[in-house]
Amino acid sequence: MSDTLDTPRDPLHLDLQLEPGADGREAPTIVVRGELDLGGAERMRAAADAALAATAAGPIGLDLADLTFIDSVGLWELLRLHRRAGEQGREVHVVACSTLVRRMIILAGLETVLRLPCEPTAG
């Protein structure tokens, strides 16, 4: 299942994908492409809500490999997802991340909170 949550004029594209997890159950992954800033915050929030509602338990994945820009508002939305998942006893894992976005997350001191992969997975 893949739901595209974007608009044609906006540089932010979001997909919610349900993939089999390690335990065989479906695990939601939010695929974020383009720019995550104030203009896309509401749609990111909607994608996060959809991911949390898609399954009752287990981690939420974030694929940020094709995210080309993120500002403080975008980081806040990732933290919001982390907090809401924690309220349900769940974790958020960054499954893929560009070098630029990885650098921003580290500069903000959020690398352990968002559980970054050891190496960047894209540009």
Number of C-alpha atoms within 10 A of each C-alpha: 9 14 13 13 15 16 12 7 6 11 16 23 21 23 19 23 19 20 15 11 12 8 8 8 13 16 22 26 24 24 22 23 18 18 19 26 20 15 14 21 18 12 19 26 16 13 24 25 14 15 23 21 11 16 15 11 16 19 20 24 23 22 21 24 23 19 23 19 18 18 14 14 15 20 19 14 21 22 16 14 23 19 16 16 21 13 10 12 11 17 20 23 19 20 20 22 26 19 18 16 22 23 14 17 22 13 10 11 11 16 17 11 16 21 13 20 15 9 11 18 16 15 12
